[in-house]
Amino acid sequence: MQNINFQVGPGQTLAIIGGTGSGKSTIANLIMRFSDVTSGSVKVHDHDVRTYSLDNLRELIGYVPQKANLFTGTIRENLLYGNPNATDDDLWYALRIAQADDFVRGLPEGLDAHVSQGGNNFSGGQKQRLSIARAIVKHANIYIFDDSFSALDYTTDRKLRAALKDVTAEAATIIIAQRVSTIRNADIIIVLDKGEISGMGTHDELMANDIYREIVESQIKEAE
């Protein structure tokens, strides 16, 4: 990747879209320090991420990967991993925002329902919603959703993003997505192509960008 330069502040939502291999998830990896930049810098609160301990850096970030990562145990234990001090009311609030409270309440054990290794006793959409709820419980300064909505149907995706507005009102939010519908209302949208920024702006502004317009048009055709 090269020539990448952007910033997102509290209360703002920045979205990243682009084709497979364009570098979308690489940006999330650099912020989380799963890997480090070889030139330039990534800053959180005006400090290079490399000056933080990994624990302190990741404490600031509510990160939801594309592939939900649940642990063997209970739903409660998985959510408390995001915030060990959370109350049951906090957990149910996070589940409600993540559109997961109905299915969890429908389980005989509720919050104490068993989670098998990898969460394989739940559907892909259920696992993703639980993973999102765990990030919400954290009350983070920064939220990164790395293609976290792709396992959700369009209606759940829309309801979840609407509910997230209260949670992320004072946080910086980065949404990496493949669906234009998921990111079209973001304050800033970055279009990546071959590891570089091809365009940056709002949805309406980017309709003049060839790559973005092609993505929009291809998804309209798929929907038809």
PyMOL CGO cylinders between C-alpha atoms (Angstrom):
from pymol import cmd
from pymol.cgo import CYLINDER

trace = [
    CYLINDER, 0.00, 0.00, 0.00, 1.13, 3.55, -0.66, 0.3, 1, 1, 1, 1, 1, 1,
    CYLINDER, 1.13, 3.55, -0.66, -0.09, 7.15, -0.67, 0.3, 1, 1, 1, 1, 1, 1,
    CYLINDER, -0.09, 7.15, -0.67, -2.72, 6.42, 1.98, 0.3, 1, 1, 1, 1, 1, 1,
    CYLINDER, -2.72, 6.42, 1.98, -3.64, 9.51, 3.98, 0.3, 1, 1, 1, 1, 1, 1,
    CYLINDER, -3.64, 9.51, 3.98, -6.87, 10.10, 5.90, 0.3, 1, 1, 1, 1, 1, 1,
    CYLINDER, -6.87, 10.10, 5.90, -8.18, 10.96, 9.34, 0.3, 1, 1, 1, 1, 1, 1,
    CYLINDER, -8.18, 10.96, 9.34, -11.44, 10.36, 11.17, 0.3, 1, 1, 1, 1, 1, 1,
    CYLINDER, -11.44, 10.36, 11.17, -12.51, 12.17, 14.31, 0.3, 1, 1, 1, 1, 1, 1,
    CYLINDER, -12.51, 12.17, 14.31, -14.96, 11.56, 17.17, 0.3, 1, 1, 1, 1, 1, 1,
    CYLINDER, -14.96, 11.56, 17.17, -18.52, 11.28, 15.95, 0.3, 1, 1, 1, 1, 1, 1,
    CYLINDER, -18.52, 11.28, 15.95, -17.45, 10.68, 12.36, 0.3, 1, 1, 1, 1, 1, 1,
    CYLINDER, -17.45, 10.68, 12.36, -17.94, 7.56, 10.26, 0.3, 1, 1, 1, 1, 1, 1,
    CYLINDER, -17.94, 7.56, 10.26, -15.35, 6.75, 7.62, 0.3, 1, 1, 1, 1, 1, 1,
    CYLINDER, -15.35, 6.75, 7.62, -16.06, 3.92, 5.20, 0.3, 1, 1, 1, 1, 1, 1,
    CYLINDER, -16.06, 3.92, 5.20, -13.66, 1.97, 3.02, 0.3, 1, 1, 1, 1, 1, 1,
    CYLINDER, -13.66, 1.97, 3.02, -14.73, 0.11, -0.10, 0.3, 1, 1, 1, 1, 1, 1,
    CYLINDER, -14.73, 0.11, -0.10, -12.87, -1.53, -2.97, 0.3, 1, 1, 1, 1, 1, 1,
    CYLINDER, -12.87, -1.53, -2.97, -12.35, -4.75, -4.83, 0.3, 1, 1, 1, 1, 1, 1,
    CYLINDER, -12.35, -4.75, -4.83, -10.82, -7.94, -3.49, 0.3, 1, 1, 1, 1, 1, 1,
    CYLINDER, -10.82, -7.94, -3.49, -7.13, -7.39, -2.75, 0.3, 1, 1, 1, 1, 1, 1,
    CYLINDER, -7.13, -7.39, -2.75, -7.40, -3.61, -2.79, 0.3, 1, 1, 1, 1, 1, 1,
    CYLINDER, -7.40, -3.61, -2.79, -6.05, -3.34, 0.76, 0.3, 1, 1, 1, 1, 1, 1,
    CYLINDER, -6.05, -3.34, 0.76, -9.22, -2.71, 2.78, 0.3, 1, 1, 1, 1, 1, 1,
    CYLINDER, -9.22, -2.71, 2.78, -8.47, -5.08, 5.65, 0.3, 1, 1, 1, 1, 1, 1,
    CYLINDER, -8.47, -5.08, 5.65, -4.78, -4.12, 5.61, 0.3, 1, 1, 1, 1, 1, 1,
    CYLINDER, -4.78, -4.12, 5.61, -5.77, -0.71, 6.96, 0.3, 1, 1, 1, 1, 1, 1,
    CYLINDER, -5.77, -0.71, 6.96, -7.59, -2.31, 9.89, 0.3, 1, 1, 1, 1, 1, 1,
    CYLINDER, -7.59, -2.31, 9.89, -4.60, -4.57, 10.51, 0.3, 1, 1, 1, 1, 1, 1,
    CYLINDER, -4.60, -4.57, 10.51, -2.27, -1.58, 10.66, 0.3, 1, 1, 1, 1, 1, 1,
    CYLINDER, -2.27, -1.58, 10.66, -4.47, 0.31, 13.11, 0.3, 1, 1, 1, 1, 1, 1,
    CYLINDER, -4.47, 0.31, 13.11, -4.74, -2.78, 15.33, 0.3, 1, 1, 1, 1, 1, 1,
    CYLINDER, -4.74, -2.78, 15.33, -1.00, -3.47, 14.91, 0.3, 1, 1, 1, 1, 1, 1,
    CYLINDER, -1.00, -3.47, 14.91, -1.47, -6.97, 13.57, 0.3, 1, 1, 1, 1, 1, 1,
    CYLINDER, -1.47, -6.97, 13.57, 1.26, -5.63, 11.28, 0.3, 1, 1, 1, 1, 1, 1,
    CYLINDER, 1.26, -5.63, 11.28, 3.23, -2.37, 11.21, 0.3, 1, 1, 1, 1, 1, 1,
    CYLINDER, 3.23, -2.37, 11.21, 3.84, 0.20, 8.51, 0.3, 1, 1, 1, 1, 1, 1,
    CYLINDER, 3.84, 0.20, 8.51, 7.26, 0.18, 6.84, 0.3, 1, 1, 1, 1, 1, 1,
    CYLINDER, 7.26, 0.18, 6.84, 7.07, 3.91, 6.15, 0.3, 1, 1, 1, 1, 1, 1,
    CYLINDER, 7.07, 3.91, 6.15, 4.86, 6.70, 7.40, 0.3, 1, 1, 1, 1, 1, 1,
    CYLINDER, 4.86, 6.70, 7.40, 2.78, 6.27, 10.54, 0.3, 1, 1, 1, 1, 1, 1,
    CYLINDER, 2.78, 6.27, 10.54, -0.62, 5.35, 11.90, 0.3, 1, 1, 1, 1, 1, 1,
    CYLINDER, -0.62, 5.35, 11.90, -1.79, 7.57, 14.73, 0.3, 1, 1, 1, 1, 1, 1,
    CYLINDER, -1.79, 7.57, 14.73, -4.45, 7.18, 17.41, 0.3, 1, 1, 1, 1, 1, 1,
    CYLINDER, -4.45, 7.18, 17.41, -5.15, 10.28, 19.53, 0.3, 1, 1, 1, 1, 1, 1,
    CYLINDER, -5.15, 10.28, 19.53, -2.20, 11.97, 17.78, 0.3, 1, 1, 1, 1, 1, 1,
    CYLINDER, -2.20, 11.97, 17.78, 0.22, 9.28, 18.99, 0.3, 1, 1, 1, 1, 1, 1,
    CYLINDER, 0.22, 9.28, 18.99, 1.93, 6.73, 16.74, 0.3, 1, 1, 1, 1, 1, 1,
    CYLINDER, 1.93, 6.73, 16.74, 0.31, 3.36, 17.43, 0.3, 1, 1, 1, 1, 1, 1,
    CYLINDER, 0.31, 3.36, 17.43, 3.81, 1.91, 17.88, 0.3, 1, 1, 1, 1, 1, 1,
    CYLINDER, 3.81, 1.91, 17.88, 4.22, 3.99, 21.06, 0.3, 1, 1, 1, 1, 1, 1,
    CYLINDER, 4.22, 3.99, 21.06, 1.32, 2.15, 22.74, 0.3, 1, 1, 1, 1, 1, 1,
    CYLINDER, 1.32, 2.15, 22.74, 1.56, -1.25, 24.34, 0.3, 1, 1, 1, 1, 1, 1,
    CYLINDER, 1.56, -1.25, 24.34, -0.64, -3.67, 22.40, 0.3, 1, 1, 1, 1, 1, 1,
    CYLINDER, -0.64, -3.67, 22.40, -2.97, -4.02, 25.39, 0.3, 1, 1, 1, 1, 1, 1,
    CYLINDER, -2.97, -4.02, 25.39, -3.39, -0.26, 25.79, 0.3, 1, 1, 1, 1, 1, 1,
    CYLINDER, -3.39, -0.26, 25.79, -3.92, 0.28, 22.07, 0.3, 1, 1, 1, 1, 1, 1,
    CYLINDER, -3.92, 0.28, 22.07, -6.51, -2.44, 21.71, 0.3, 1, 1, 1, 1, 1, 1,
    CYLINDER, -6.51, -2.44, 21.71, -8.29, -1.29, 24.86, 0.3, 1, 1, 1, 1, 1, 1,
    CYLINDER, -8.29, -1.29, 24.86, -9.19, 1.87, 22.92, 0.3, 1, 1, 1, 1, 1, 1,
    CYLINDER, -9.19, 1.87, 22.92, -10.65, -0.01, 19.97, 0.3, 1, 1, 1, 1, 1, 1,
    CYLINDER, -10.65, -0.01, 19.97, -13.81, -2.05, 19.51, 0.3, 1, 1, 1, 1, 1, 1,
    CYLINDER, -13.81, -2.05, 19.51, -12.78, -4.29, 16.62, 0.3, 1, 1, 1, 1, 1, 1,
    CYLINDER, -12.78, -4.29, 16.62, -15.10, -6.67, 14.78, 0.3, 1, 1, 1, 1, 1, 1,
    CYLINDER, -15.10, -6.67, 14.78, -13.38, -8.84, 12.15, 0.3, 1, 1, 1, 1, 1, 1,
    CYLINDER, -13.38, -8.84, 12.15, -15.03, -10.23, 9.05, 0.3, 1, 1, 1, 1, 1, 1,
    CYLINDER, -15.03, -10.23, 9.05, -14.98, -13.71, 10.52, 0.3, 1, 1, 1, 1, 1, 1,
    CYLINDER, -14.98, -13.71, 10.52, -16.64, -13.67, 13.93, 0.3, 1, 1, 1, 1, 1, 1,
    CYLINDER, -16.64, -13.67, 13.93, -14.37, -15.12, 16.57, 0.3, 1, 1, 1, 1, 1, 1,
    CYLINDER, -14.37, -15.12, 16.57, -16.32, -16.55, 19.50, 0.3, 1, 1, 1, 1, 1, 1,
    CYLINDER, -16.32, -16.55, 19.50, -14.83, -18.53, 22.35, 0.3, 1, 1, 1, 1, 1, 1,
    CYLINDER, -14.83, -18.53, 22.35, -15.96, -21.76, 23.97, 0.3, 1, 1, 1, 1, 1, 1,
    CYLINDER, -15.96, -21.76, 23.97, -18.03, -20.90, 27.03, 0.3, 1, 1, 1, 1, 1, 1,
    CYLINDER, -18.03, -20.90, 27.03, -21.27, -18.95, 27.35, 0.3, 1, 1, 1, 1, 1, 1,
    CYLINDER, -21.27, -18.95, 27.35, -22.72, -15.91, 25.61, 0.3, 1, 1, 1, 1, 1, 1,
    CYLINDER, -22.72, -15.91, 25.61, -22.20, -13.95, 28.82, 0.3, 1, 1, 1, 1, 1, 1,
    CYLINDER, -22.20, -13.95, 28.82, -18.51, -14.90, 28.99, 0.3, 1, 1, 1, 1, 1, 1,
    CYLINDER, -18.51, -14.90, 28.99, -17.99, -13.94, 25.35, 0.3, 1, 1, 1, 1, 1, 1,
    CYLINDER, -17.99, -13.94, 25.35, -19.57, -10.52, 25.87, 0.3, 1, 1, 1, 1, 1, 1,
    CYLINDER, -19.57, -10.52, 25.87, -17.69, -9.87, 29.11, 0.3, 1, 1, 1, 1, 1, 1,
    CYLINDER, -17.69, -9.87, 29.11, -14.45, -10.36, 27.21, 0.3, 1, 1, 1, 1, 1, 1,
    CYLINDER, -14.45, -10.36, 27.21, -15.19, -6.91, 25.77, 0.3, 1, 1, 1, 1, 1, 1,
    CYLINDER, -15.19, -6.91, 25.77, -15.68, -5.42, 29.24, 0.3, 1, 1, 1, 1, 1, 1,
    CYLINDER, -15.68, -5.42, 29.24, -15.28, -7.60, 32.37, 0.3, 1, 1, 1, 1, 1, 1,
    CYLINDER, -15.28, -7.60, 32.37, -17.10, -4.98, 34.47, 0.3, 1, 1, 1, 1, 1, 1,
    CYLINDER, -17.10, -4.98, 34.47, -20.26, -4.88, 32.35, 0.3, 1, 1, 1, 1, 1, 1,
    CYLINDER, -20.26, -4.88, 32.35, -23.58, -5.53, 34.09, 0.3, 1, 1, 1, 1, 1, 1,
    CYLINDER, -23.58, -5.53, 34.09, -26.34, -7.73, 32.70, 0.3, 1, 1, 1, 1, 1, 1,
    CYLINDER, -26.34, -7.73, 32.70, -28.17, -4.53, 31.71, 0.3, 1, 1, 1, 1, 1, 1,
    CYLINDER, -28.17, -4.53, 31.71, -25.07, -3.51, 29.72, 0.3, 1, 1, 1, 1, 1, 1,
    CYLINDER, -25.07, -3.51, 29.72, -25.00, -6.89, 28.00, 0.3, 1, 1, 1, 1, 1, 1,
    CYLINDER, -25.00, -6.89, 28.00, -28.67, -6.80, 27.06, 0.3, 1, 1, 1, 1, 1, 1,
    CYLINDER, -28.67, -6.80, 27.06, -28.30, -3.23, 25.79, 0.3, 1, 1, 1, 1, 1, 1,
    CYLINDER, -28.30, -3.23, 25.79, -25.39, -4.28, 23.55, 0.3, 1, 1, 1, 1, 1, 1,
    CYLINDER, -25.39, -4.28, 23.55, -27.36, -7.29, 22.30, 0.3, 1, 1, 1, 1, 1, 1,
    CYLINDER, -27.36, -7.29, 22.30, -30.33, -5.05, 21.51, 0.3, 1, 1, 1, 1, 1, 1,
    CYLINDER, -30.33, -5.05, 21.51, -28.15, -2.63, 19.50, 0.3, 1, 1, 1, 1, 1, 1,
    CYLINDER, -28.15, -2.63, 19.50, -26.58, -5.60, 17.68, 0.3, 1, 1, 1, 1, 1, 1,
    CYLINDER, -26.58, -5.60, 17.68, -30.05, -6.97, 16.82, 0.3, 1, 1, 1, 1, 1, 1,
    CYLINDER, -30.05, -6.97, 16.82, -29.25, -10.11, 18.82, 0.3, 1, 1, 1, 1, 1, 1,
    CYLINDER, -29.25, -10.11, 18.82, -31.42, -9.79, 21.93, 0.3, 1, 1, 1, 1, 1, 1,
    CYLINDER, -31.42, -9.79, 21.93, -34.45, -11.56, 20.44, 0.3, 1, 1, 1, 1, 1, 1,
    CYLINDER, -34.45, -11.56, 20.44, -32.61, -14.74, 19.53, 0.3, 1, 1, 1, 1, 1, 1,
    CYLINDER, -32.61, -14.74, 19.53, -30.64, -14.77, 22.81, 0.3, 1, 1, 1, 1, 1, 1,
    CYLINDER, -30.64, -14.77, 22.81, -33.83, -14.31, 24.86, 0.3, 1, 1, 1, 1, 1, 1,
    CYLINDER, -33.83, -14.31, 24.86, -35.31, -17.19, 22.88, 0.3, 1, 1, 1, 1, 1, 1,
    CYLINDER, -35.31, -17.19, 22.88, -32.60, -19.55, 24.15, 0.3, 1, 1, 1, 1, 1, 1,
    CYLINDER, -32.60, -19.55, 24.15, -33.56, -21.49, 27.32, 0.3, 1, 1, 1, 1, 1, 1,
    CYLINDER, -33.56, -21.49, 27.32, -30.35, -20.42, 29.08, 0.3, 1, 1, 1, 1, 1, 1,
    CYLINDER, -30.35, -20.42, 29.08, -30.35, -16.84, 27.74, 0.3, 1, 1, 1, 1, 1, 1,
    CYLINDER, -30.35, -16.84, 27.74, -27.01, -15.17, 28.49, 0.3, 1, 1, 1, 1, 1, 1,
    CYLINDER, -27.01, -15.17, 28.49, -25.74, -18.45, 29.91, 0.3, 1, 1, 1, 1, 1, 1,
    CYLINDER, -25.74, -18.45, 29.91, -26.38, -20.37, 26.69, 0.3, 1, 1, 1, 1, 1, 1,
    CYLINDER, -26.38, -20.37, 26.69, -23.42, -22.49, 25.63, 0.3, 1, 1, 1, 1, 1, 1,
    CYLINDER, -23.42, -22.49, 25.63, -21.09, -21.32, 22.87, 0.3, 1, 1, 1, 1, 1, 1,
    CYLINDER, -21.09, -21.32, 22.87, -19.21, -24.13, 21.17, 0.3, 1, 1, 1, 1, 1, 1,
    CYLINDER, -19.21, -24.13, 21.17, -15.71, -23.75, 19.76, 0.3, 1, 1, 1, 1, 1, 1,
    CYLINDER, -15.71, -23.75, 19.76, -15.77, -20.93, 17.21, 0.3, 1, 1, 1, 1, 1, 1,
    CYLINDER, -15.77, -20.93, 17.21, -19.47, -20.38, 17.92, 0.3, 1, 1, 1, 1, 1, 1,
    CYLINDER, -19.47, -20.38, 17.92, -20.33, -23.16, 15.50, 0.3, 1, 1, 1, 1, 1, 1,
    CYLINDER, -20.33, -23.16, 15.50, -23.66, -23.86, 17.24, 0.3, 1, 1, 1, 1, 1, 1,
    CYLINDER, -23.66, -23.86, 17.24, -24.90, -20.51, 15.89, 0.3, 1, 1, 1, 1, 1, 1,
    CYLINDER, -24.90, -20.51, 15.89, -25.55, -19.31, 12.35, 0.3, 1, 1, 1, 1, 1, 1,
    CYLINDER, -25.55, -19.31, 12.35, -23.13, -16.97, 10.61, 0.3, 1, 1, 1, 1, 1, 1,
    CYLINDER, -23.13, -16.97, 10.61, -25.41, -14.00, 11.16, 0.3, 1, 1, 1, 1, 1, 1,
    CYLINDER, -25.41, -14.00, 11.16, -25.92, -14.84, 14.84, 0.3, 1, 1, 1, 1, 1, 1,
    CYLINDER, -25.92, -14.84, 14.84, -22.17, -15.18, 15.41, 0.3, 1, 1, 1, 1, 1, 1,
    CYLINDER, -22.17, -15.18, 15.41, -21.54, -11.86, 13.74, 0.3, 1, 1, 1, 1, 1, 1,
    CYLINDER, -21.54, -11.86, 13.74, -24.19, -10.10, 15.83, 0.3, 1, 1, 1, 1, 1, 1,
    CYLINDER, -24.19, -10.10, 15.83, -22.71, -11.53, 19.02, 0.3, 1, 1, 1, 1, 1, 1,
    CYLINDER, -22.71, -11.53, 19.02, -19.28, -10.37, 17.93, 0.3, 1, 1, 1, 1, 1, 1,
    CYLINDER, -19.28, -10.37, 17.93, -20.64, -6.88, 17.29, 0.3, 1, 1, 1, 1, 1, 1,
    CYLINDER, -20.64, -6.88, 17.29, -22.38, -6.87, 20.69, 0.3, 1, 1, 1, 1, 1, 1,
    CYLINDER, -22.38, -6.87, 20.69, -19.06, -7.73, 22.36, 0.3, 1, 1, 1, 1, 1, 1,
    CYLINDER, -19.06, -7.73, 22.36, -17.46, -4.67, 20.74, 0.3, 1, 1, 1, 1, 1, 1,
    CYLINDER, -17.46, -4.67, 20.74, -20.36, -2.46, 21.83, 0.3, 1, 1, 1, 1, 1, 1,
    CYLINDER, -20.36, -2.46, 21.83, -19.98, -3.59, 25.45, 0.3, 1, 1, 1, 1, 1, 1,
    CYLINDER, -19.98, -3.59, 25.45, -16.47, -2.16, 25.36, 0.3, 1, 1, 1, 1, 1, 1,
    CYLINDER, -16.47, -2.16, 25.36, -17.58, 1.51, 25.09, 0.3, 1, 1, 1, 1, 1, 1,
    CYLINDER, -17.58, 1.51, 25.09, -14.56, 2.13, 22.86, 0.3, 1, 1, 1, 1, 1, 1,
    CYLINDER, -14.56, 2.13, 22.86, -13.09, 5.38, 21.55, 0.3, 1, 1, 1, 1, 1, 1,
    CYLINDER, -13.09, 5.38, 21.55, -12.72, 3.84, 18.09, 0.3, 1, 1, 1, 1, 1, 1,
    CYLINDER, -12.72, 3.84, 18.09, -14.84, 1.20, 16.37, 0.3, 1, 1, 1, 1, 1, 1,
    CYLINDER, -14.84, 1.20, 16.37, -13.58, -0.80, 13.40, 0.3, 1, 1, 1, 1, 1, 1,
    CYLINDER, -13.58, -0.80, 13.40, -16.06, -3.00, 11.56, 0.3, 1, 1, 1, 1, 1, 1,
    CYLINDER, -16.06, -3.00, 11.56, -14.03, -5.03, 9.06, 0.3, 1, 1, 1, 1, 1, 1,
    CYLINDER, -14.03, -5.03, 9.06, -16.69, -6.28, 6.63, 0.3, 1, 1, 1, 1, 1, 1,
    CYLINDER, -16.69, -6.28, 6.63, -18.67, -7.18, 9.75, 0.3, 1, 1, 1, 1, 1, 1,
    CYLINDER, -18.67, -7.18, 9.75, -22.11, -6.78, 8.18, 0.3, 1, 1, 1, 1, 1, 1,
    CYLINDER, -22.11, -6.78, 8.18, -21.70, -9.10, 5.18, 0.3, 1, 1, 1, 1, 1, 1,
    CYLINDER, -21.70, -9.10, 5.18, -23.20, -12.09, 7.03, 0.3, 1, 1, 1, 1, 1, 1,
    CYLINDER, -23.20, -12.09, 7.03, -26.34, -10.09, 7.83, 0.3, 1, 1, 1, 1, 1, 1,
    CYLINDER, -26.34, -10.09, 7.83, -29.42, -9.74, 5.65, 0.3, 1, 1, 1, 1, 1, 1,
    CYLINDER, -29.42, -9.74, 5.65, -30.09, -6.24, 4.33, 0.3, 1, 1, 1, 1, 1, 1,
    CYLINDER, -30.09, -6.24, 4.33, -32.89, -5.50, 6.83, 0.3, 1, 1, 1, 1, 1, 1,
    CYLINDER, -32.89, -5.50, 6.83, -30.81, -6.48, 9.87, 0.3, 1, 1, 1, 1, 1, 1,
    CYLINDER, -30.81, -6.48, 9.87, -27.83, -4.59, 8.45, 0.3, 1, 1, 1, 1, 1, 1,
    CYLINDER, -27.83, -4.59, 8.45, -29.92, -1.42, 8.14, 0.3, 1, 1, 1, 1, 1, 1,
    CYLINDER, -29.92, -1.42, 8.14, -31.49, -1.71, 11.62, 0.3, 1, 1, 1, 1, 1, 1,
    CYLINDER, -31.49, -1.71, 11.62, -28.14, -2.43, 13.25, 0.3, 1, 1, 1, 1, 1, 1,
    CYLINDER, -28.14, -2.43, 13.25, -26.40, 0.53, 11.66, 0.3, 1, 1, 1, 1, 1, 1,
    CYLINDER, -26.40, 0.53, 11.66, -29.26, 2.83, 12.67, 0.3, 1, 1, 1, 1, 1, 1,
    CYLINDER, -29.26, 2.83, 12.67, -29.08, 1.59, 16.27, 0.3, 1, 1, 1, 1, 1, 1,
    CYLINDER, -29.08, 1.59, 16.27, -25.28, 2.01, 16.32, 0.3, 1, 1, 1, 1, 1, 1,
    CYLINDER, -25.28, 2.01, 16.32, -25.57, 5.77, 15.93, 0.3, 1, 1, 1, 1, 1, 1,
    CYLINDER, -25.57, 5.77, 15.93, -26.22, 6.26, 19.66, 0.3, 1, 1, 1, 1, 1, 1,
    CYLINDER, -26.22, 6.26, 19.66, -23.30, 4.00, 20.61, 0.3, 1, 1, 1, 1, 1, 1,
    CYLINDER, -23.30, 4.00, 20.61, -20.80, 5.61, 18.27, 0.3, 1, 1, 1, 1, 1, 1,
    CYLINDER, -20.80, 5.61, 18.27, -21.97, 9.24, 18.66, 0.3, 1, 1, 1, 1, 1, 1,
    CYLINDER, -21.97, 9.24, 18.66, -18.70, 10.26, 20.34, 0.3, 1, 1, 1, 1, 1, 1,
    CYLINDER, -18.70, 10.26, 20.34, -16.45, 7.60, 18.80, 0.3, 1, 1, 1, 1, 1, 1,
    CYLINDER, -16.45, 7.60, 18.80, -14.51, 7.46, 15.56, 0.3, 1, 1, 1, 1, 1, 1,
    CYLINDER, -14.51, 7.46, 15.56, -15.99, 4.71, 13.41, 0.3, 1, 1, 1, 1, 1, 1,
    CYLINDER, -15.99, 4.71, 13.41, -14.39, 2.91, 10.47, 0.3, 1, 1, 1, 1, 1, 1,
    CYLINDER, -14.39, 2.91, 10.47, -16.57, 0.61, 8.38, 0.3, 1, 1, 1, 1, 1, 1,
    CYLINDER, -16.57, 0.61, 8.38, -14.92, -1.64, 5.82, 0.3, 1, 1, 1, 1, 1, 1,
    CYLINDER, -14.92, -1.64, 5.82, -17.55, -3.07, 3.51, 0.3, 1, 1, 1, 1, 1, 1,
    CYLINDER, -17.55, -3.07, 3.51, -18.39, -4.59, 0.18, 0.3, 1, 1, 1, 1, 1, 1,
    CYLINDER, -18.39, -4.59, 0.18, -22.01, -3.42, 0.07, 0.3, 1, 1, 1, 1, 1, 1,
    CYLINDER, -22.01, -3.42, 0.07, -22.58, 0.16, -1.02, 0.3, 1, 1, 1, 1, 1, 1,
    CYLINDER, -22.58, 0.16, -1.02, -25.84, 0.18, 0.96, 0.3, 1, 1, 1, 1, 1, 1,
    CYLINDER, -25.84, 0.18, 0.96, -23.83, -0.37, 4.14, 0.3, 1, 1, 1, 1, 1, 1,
    CYLINDER, -23.83, -0.37, 4.14, -21.59, 2.66, 3.67, 0.3, 1, 1, 1, 1, 1, 1,
    CYLINDER, -21.59, 2.66, 3.67, -23.45, 5.14, 1.47, 0.3, 1, 1, 1, 1, 1, 1,
    CYLINDER, -23.45, 5.14, 1.47, -24.39, 7.41, 4.42, 0.3, 1, 1, 1, 1, 1, 1,
    CYLINDER, -24.39, 7.41, 4.42, -20.86, 7.58, 5.86, 0.3, 1, 1, 1, 1, 1, 1,
    CYLINDER, -20.86, 7.58, 5.86, -19.36, 11.03, 6.38, 0.3, 1, 1, 1, 1, 1, 1,
    CYLINDER, -19.36, 11.03, 6.38, -16.34, 10.05, 4.27, 0.3, 1, 1, 1, 1, 1, 1,
    CYLINDER, -16.34, 10.05, 4.27, -15.97, 7.14, 1.86, 0.3, 1, 1, 1, 1, 1, 1,
    CYLINDER, -15.97, 7.14, 1.86, -12.57, 5.98, 0.65, 0.3, 1, 1, 1, 1, 1, 1,
    CYLINDER, -12.57, 5.98, 0.65, -12.36, 3.97, -2.56, 0.3, 1, 1, 1, 1, 1, 1,
    CYLINDER, -12.36, 3.97, -2.56, -9.29, 1.74, -2.63, 0.3, 1, 1, 1, 1, 1, 1,
    CYLINDER, -9.29, 1.74, -2.63, -7.75, 0.30, -5.78, 0.3, 1, 1, 1, 1, 1, 1,
    CYLINDER, -7.75, 0.30, -5.78, -4.54, -1.74, -5.82, 0.3, 1, 1, 1, 1, 1, 1,
    CYLINDER, -4.54, -1.74, -5.82, -3.43, -0.42, -2.44, 0.3, 1, 1, 1, 1, 1, 1,
    CYLINDER, -3.43, -0.42, -2.44, -3.99, 3.25, -3.24, 0.3, 1, 1, 1, 1, 1, 1,
    CYLINDER, -3.99, 3.25, -3.24, -6.81, 5.73, -2.71, 0.3, 1, 1, 1, 1, 1, 1,
    CYLINDER, -6.81, 5.73, -2.71, -8.72, 6.10, -5.96, 0.3, 1, 1, 1, 1, 1, 1,
    CYLINDER, -8.72, 6.10, -5.96, -11.30, 8.47, -4.55, 0.3, 1, 1, 1, 1, 1, 1,
    CYLINDER, -11.30, 8.47, -4.55, -12.50, 10.05, -1.31, 0.3, 1, 1, 1, 1, 1, 1,
    CYLINDER, -12.50, 10.05, -1.31, -15.74, 11.86, -0.56, 0.3, 1, 1, 1, 1, 1, 1,
    CYLINDER, -15.74, 11.86, -0.56, -19.44, 11.32, 0.07, 0.3, 1, 1, 1, 1, 1, 1,
    CYLINDER, -19.44, 11.32, 0.07, -21.56, 8.83, -1.86, 0.3, 1, 1, 1, 1, 1, 1,
    CYLINDER, -21.56, 8.83, -1.86, -22.92, 11.53, -4.16, 0.3, 1, 1, 1, 1, 1, 1,
    CYLINDER, -22.92, 11.53, -4.16, -19.48, 13.02, -4.79, 0.3, 1, 1, 1, 1, 1, 1,
    CYLINDER, -19.48, 13.02, -4.79, -17.98, 9.61, -5.56, 0.3, 1, 1, 1, 1, 1, 1,
    CYLINDER, -17.98, 9.61, -5.56, -20.55, 8.80, -8.24, 0.3, 1, 1, 1, 1, 1, 1,
    CYLINDER, -20.55, 8.80, -8.24, -18.15, 10.72, -10.50, 0.3, 1, 1, 1, 1, 1, 1,
    CYLINDER, -18.15, 10.72, -10.50, -15.40, 8.19, -9.62, 0.3, 1, 1, 1, 1, 1, 1,
    CYLINDER, -15.40, 8.19, -9.62, -15.25, 5.41, -12.21, 0.3, 1, 1, 1, 1, 1, 1,
    CYLINDER, -15.25, 5.41, -12.21, -14.38, 2.61, -9.78, 0.3, 1, 1, 1, 1, 1, 1,
    CYLINDER, -14.38, 2.61, -9.78, -17.02, 3.58, -7.22, 0.3, 1, 1, 1, 1, 1, 1,
    CYLINDER, -17.02, 3.58, -7.22, -19.71, 4.03, -9.87, 0.3, 1, 1, 1, 1, 1, 1,
    CYLINDER, -19.71, 4.03, -9.87, -18.89, 0.60, -11.32, 0.3, 1, 1, 1, 1, 1, 1,
    CYLINDER, -18.89, 0.60, -11.32, -19.29, -0.97, -7.86, 0.3, 1, 1, 1, 1, 1, 1,
    CYLINDER, -19.29, -0.97, -7.86, -22.65, 0.78, -7.40, 0.3, 1, 1, 1, 1, 1, 1,
    CYLINDER, -22.65, 0.78, -7.40, -23.91, -0.21, -10.83, 0.3, 1, 1, 1, 1, 1, 1,
    CYLINDER, -23.91, -0.21, -10.83, -22.79, -3.84, -10.48, 0.3, 1, 1, 1, 1, 1, 1,
    CYLINDER, -22.79, -3.84, -10.48, -24.64, -4.15, -7.17, 0.3, 1, 1, 1, 1, 1, 1,
    CYLINDER, -24.64, -4.15, -7.17, -27.78, -2.63, -8.64, 0.3, 1, 1, 1, 1, 1, 1,
    CYLINDER, -27.78, -2.63, -8.64, -27.68, -5.24, -11.41, 0.3, 1, 1, 1, 1, 1, 1,
    CYLINDER, -27.68, -5.24, -11.41, -27.16, -8.04, -8.88, 0.3, 1, 1, 1, 1, 1, 1,
    CYLINDER, -27.16, -8.04, -8.88, -30.18, -6.83, -6.90, 0.3, 1, 1, 1, 1, 1, 1,
    CYLINDER, -30.18, -6.83, -6.90, -32.30, -6.90, -10.04, 0.3, 1, 1, 1, 1, 1, 1,
]
cmd.load_cgo(trace, "trace")
